[in-house]
Amino acid sequence: MSWFTALRDTARAGLTVDRSLTNPRRALRGAVAAALVVFPALFLYGPAQATSAAMGAFIAGTATFQRSFRPRASLALAAAAGLGLSTFLGYVAVGVPGAFPVVLALWAFGAGLAWAIGPTAGVVAANTLAVMMVVVQLPVSVPTAVEHGLLCSVGGAVQALVVTVWPIDSWRAQRDALADIYAGLGDYARRLRHDPVAQVDPEPFIVGRQAAALTAWQARRRPPELRGLRTIAERIRPALAALADPRVGAAEEGAERDRAREVLAAAADVLDALARAIRSGDPVRLPRDTPGLALARPGSGEDLLRGAARRSARRLSGLLGRAADRLDRQDRTTVQTRGEPAPGLRRPPLVKLAPAALATVGRQLHRHSAIFHHAARMAVVVTSAYLASRLLRIEHGYWAPMTSAMVMRPDFAQTFSRGVARVAGTAAGVLLSTAVVQLFDPGDWVLAVLAVCCMGLAYLTMRTGYAVMTVAISSYVVFLLGLQPGDPVRLAVDRVSMTLLGGFVALAAYALFPTWQTARLPERLAEWLASAGRYAAAVFGAYGDPAGGRAEREVRPALLDVREARSEMLAALDRAEVEPVRHSEQVPELSRKQFDKARSAVGMLDRSTVLLEAHLPGEDAPPVPGAGAFGEELRDATALAAAAVLLGQDVDFTLLREAHRTWDHQLAALPRDDRIDVVRAGARLVMQALTELERAVRTRPQPARPEPVPLGA
């Protein structure tokens, strides 16, 4: 993609306006919390203190709107603590010659590293950096630095208090995440009717996993319908895939395939009904007269399915019935179960997560990390913009580094789209709010009211697009700073010009010192391949040792890892698509055609393992001889292959191919059994996928090799 096309597309994305709005009640709640801080501070202390308190209240309120499954109050308190510390350090450093640029650079570097923890942490950290540059412009002495820092913290604490006493859709995010899983499975079932080897979208499952990681306080209070249904959904997915796939499920054509399509259509209807019930909290209303609901009844047509396909259909019917029964039972016993501790994941409080967060950040401290590059780039750009404004003696030059801090993101698309939106939104907001101040000359209390209204508008327009929200943010900053003396017209000119300068510097810095996702695609592919190999090894190990509990102990974590690795690879691929670089320039050792074929092969490996997981034996089933040993061979081979992909070398599965051929002959000598047939078919699919991967990344001519054992053998 050319630079012109990339810039045009990212600018268009940044200026796109979505008509949807944030929940008005939540926006009103955030504005009310800000008002509870701003007006008392203005009355008791004055404009400078009211500005610090308002900044703290607004940024802490913004944190509660970020996509997170944490209690909103804890997010506000964490943001308040960061704001108070950044404000205090900024006030102390600004009074010491030469100290503030050093503190600013260190804080900017830390704010960049915060993206390693997650987008919420990155956004909040960038906001604390912006507040540091704004509030230190207010006249204050060092002895009152603690006062301003505490006022910022108080603003966040009030937001947390209001969120606690005025709960609005407390479990909406968790409900939506779980409902999205069932809705996604319904869509997956419909696609399988026409494409038996379709891939499921992993994103709803990843989000659902995050939503299920609760604090102990949340676990005691969550609605009962949020308990256990995600585990059932995880088991429905392989049952759907195993029924639809003609290699281990229903026949490719004929009456059996028609029956499988009927079952999939019925399952899709049931899954949609479950999704609606979870999302709304209403009793589940299952569709009537659907053939899939009658699978367990004699004469229902189930006899059209044979072998593994019949087992998959029965398992699918049982899982759907369990999900419906669980919802129905919980609707009838909500009062009794409300106070019971729920099984599932537990996430410790934010304070106890600090060591893990620091360890995550520490792993990014190397020169090959994209987060490290972003942190260094942010520190250099923000500090340079601040020093340039000071050297040029621009009175309101802090708007340039503040814009740079708010614009910069770890990837090209977000940085450039937000840069354009920030510049356009800030210019519009500053001009509009300055015109209001110039024409009407409002007093301090009117300015405070206008600032609070703009905060509420910013909360309300968070979903409409960054440009629209920035108009409201810029306006509230202008109204707050309007509490200080100065010429409004001169202020407007300085702010717009510095915003343009800060946005240009941020975009130029990324263009000159980029972190291209295209260059990291082999790394993401290698991580996906290694995790897919561990997942397949865990499944084969569960066949080899059914009584050892490996299905629960190893298969489940491996599935979550491979799902996350695939999602990260797809996200990196999406970001790479809009970068103005050629794939061959950034990844000379692996062409784009080779990468696409390798990605398809790893996807085939992943899906083949899902089919095997759908038929995992119970703990009382006899073990499959040699399955565990083959799984270990597969784990080692895929780990070596991942390293080869990362280094741009050839992949060689010769030893694994020989091990598979020996094992397959051993299984063929055993008495005929459906379970053995499924394992043999699944192992052949795995080897076919690895052979395709071997061919995809081949860089040198290779001697002819025997093909994997055909499926019909």
Secondary structure, DSSP 8 states (H G I E B T S, - for coil): --HHHHHHHHHHHHH--------HHHHHHHHHHHHHHHHHHHHHT-HHHHHHHHHHHHHHHHHTTSS--S-HHHHHHHHHHHHHHHHHHHHHHHTSTTHHHHHHHHHHHHHHHGGGT-HHHHHHHHHHHHHHHHHTTS---GGGHHHHHHHHHHHHHHHHHHHHHS-SSTTHHHHHHHHHHHHHHHHHHHHHHH-TT----SHHHHHHHHHH-B-HHHHHHS-GGGSSHHHHHHHHHHHHHHHH-TTTSS-SSSHHHHHHHHHHHHHHHHHHHHHHHHHH-------SS-GGGGTTSTTSSGGGS-HHHHHHHHHHHHHHHHHHHHHHHHHHSHHHHTTS---S-B---HHHHHHHHHHHHHTT-STT-HHHHHHHHHHHHHHHHHHHHHHTT-TTTTHHHHHHHHH--SSHHHHHHHHHHHHHHHHHHHHHHHHHHHHH---HHHHHHHHHHHHHHHHHTTTT-HHHHHHHHHHHHHHHHTTS-S-HHHHHHHHHHHHHHHHHHHHHHHHHS---SGGGHHHHHHHHHHHHHHHHHHHHHHHH-GGGTHIIIIIHHHHHHHHHHHHHHHHHHHHHHTSSS-HHHH-TTS-HHHHHHHHHHHHHHHHHHHHHHTT---TTS---TTHHHHHHHHHHHHHHHHHHHHHT-----HHHHHHHHHHHHHHHTS---HHHHHHHHHHHHHHHHHHHHHHHT--S----------TT-
